[in-house]
Amino acid sequence: DKSIKLKRVESVLRELIPEAISTLSDTKINGTPVLEVRCSRGKYDAEVYLDPSFSTPEEEKYVVKHLSQASAHIENYCKQAEGWYRCPKLKFIFDHNLEKINKMEDLFAQINKELNK
């Protein structure tokens, strides 16, 4: 079970990271939606899960590459906004689990329709 402190840090990062991303000059990445932030290793690392709904695999590679390059800027933004001494090291990942869940729900609905005929 996660500590309240860690959950609070994740919650704050979930708000601040999209703000920081929106300050970037690259229009291909500055609107990227953040779904979730999960901290690990005692707040030293954080995985930032991004919404893949509106991206092709090529765009995802571009976004992850450029967000990784801009991670120092994003981390500084978060540090300054919260007055932190340090910010977790950010790793950006597109979260495809939601897509899989939606596809499975569609399949179950289809099966249910077939069974009820």
C-alpha positions as CSV (number, residue, x, y, z in Angstrom):
1,D,0.0,0.0,0.0
2,K,1.3,3.4,-1.0
3,S,2.0,6.1,1.6
4,I,-0.2,9.1,1.7
5,K,2.9,11.3,1.0
6,L,3.7,9.3,-2.2
7,K,0.0,9.5,-3.4
8,R,0.1,13.3,-2.8
9,V,3.3,13.6,-4.9
10,E,1.7,11.6,-7.7
11,S,-1.4,13.7,-7.6
12,V,0.6,17.0,-7.7
13,L,2.7,15.7,-10.6
14,R,-0.4,14.6,-12.4
15,E,-1.5,18.3,-12.4
16,L,1.9,19.9,-12.9
17,I,3.3,17.7,-15.7
18,P,0.6,18.7,-18.2
19,E,1.1,22.3,-17.3
20,A,4.8,22.0,-17.9
21,I,4.3,20.1,-21.2
22,S,1.9,22.9,-22.3
23,T,4.8,25.4,-21.9
24,L,6.9,23.6,-24.5
25,S,7.2,25.3,-27.9
26,D,6.7,22.0,-29.9
27,T,3.0,21.9,-30.9
28,K,3.3,18.2,-31.6
29,I,3.9,17.4,-27.9
30,N,2.6,20.3,-25.9
31,G,-1.0,19.0,-25.8
32,T,-0.2,15.4,-24.9
33,P,-2.7,14.2,-22.2
34,V,-1.3,12.6,-19.0
35,L,-3.4,9.7,-17.7
36,E,-1.5,8.7,-14.6
37,V,1.8,9.3,-12.7
38,R,3.3,6.5,-10.6
39,C,6.2,7.1,-8.3
40,S,8.7,4.4,-7.3
41,R,11.9,4.0,-5.4
42,G,10.9,6.5,-2.7
43,K,10.0,9.4,-5.1
44,Y,13.3,9.1,-7.1
45,D,11.6,7.9,-10.2
46,A,8.1,8.5,-11.7
47,E,6.5,6.9,-14.7
48,V,4.2,9.3,-16.6
49,Y,1.5,7.4,-18.5
50,L,0.3,9.2,-21.6
51,D,-3.0,8.8,-23.5
52,P,-2.4,7.1,-26.9
53,S,-5.9,7.7,-28.2
54,F,-5.0,10.3,-30.8
55,S,-1.5,9.1,-31.8
56,T,0.0,6.8,-34.3
57,P,3.0,4.6,-33.3
58,E,5.3,7.0,-35.1
59,E,3.9,10.0,-33.3
60,E,4.3,8.1,-30.0
61,K,8.0,7.6,-30.7
62,Y,8.4,11.2,-31.5
63,V,6.5,12.4,-28.4
64,V,8.4,10.0,-26.0
65,K,11.8,11.1,-27.5
66,H,11.1,14.8,-27.3
67,L,9.4,14.6,-23.8
68,S,12.5,12.7,-22.6
69,Q,14.7,15.4,-24.0
70,A,12.6,18.0,-22.3
71,S,12.3,16.1,-19.0
72,A,14.8,18.4,-17.2
73,H,12.6,21.4,-18.1
74,I,9.5,19.6,-16.9
75,E,11.2,18.5,-13.7
76,N,12.4,22.0,-13.0
77,Y,8.9,23.4,-13.6
78,C,7.5,20.9,-11.0
79,K,10.3,21.7,-8.5
80,Q,9.7,25.5,-8.8
81,A,5.9,25.2,-8.7
82,E,6.0,23.1,-5.5
83,G,9.2,24.6,-3.9
84,W,10.7,21.1,-3.9
85,Y,14.4,20.4,-3.5
86,R,14.2,17.6,-6.0
87,C,11.7,16.2,-8.5
88,P,11.4,12.5,-9.4
89,K,13.2,11.5,-12.6
90,L,10.4,11.3,-15.2
91,K,10.0,8.5,-17.7
92,F,7.3,8.9,-20.3
93,I,5.2,5.9,-21.5
94,F,2.1,5.5,-23.6
95,D,-0.5,3.5,-21.7
96,H,-2.2,1.1,-24.1
97,N,-4.0,-0.8,-21.3
98,L,-7.1,1.3,-21.6
99,E,-7.3,0.4,-25.3
100,K,-7.0,-3.3,-24.5
101,I,-9.7,-3.0,-21.8
102,N,-12.1,-1.3,-24.3
103,K,-11.4,-3.9,-27.0
104,M,-12.2,-6.7,-24.4
105,E,-15.4,-5.0,-23.4
106,D,-16.4,-4.7,-27.0
107,L,-15.7,-8.4,-27.5
108,F,-17.8,-9.4,-24.4
109,A,-20.6,-7.2,-25.7
110,Q,-20.4,-9.0,-29.0
111,I,-20.4,-12.4,-27.4
112,N,-23.4,-11.4,-25.2
113,K,-25.3,-10.3,-28.3
114,E,-24.6,-13.7,-30.0
115,L,-25.7,-15.6,-27.0
116,N,-28.9,-13.7,-26.6
117,K,-30.0,-14.3,-30.2
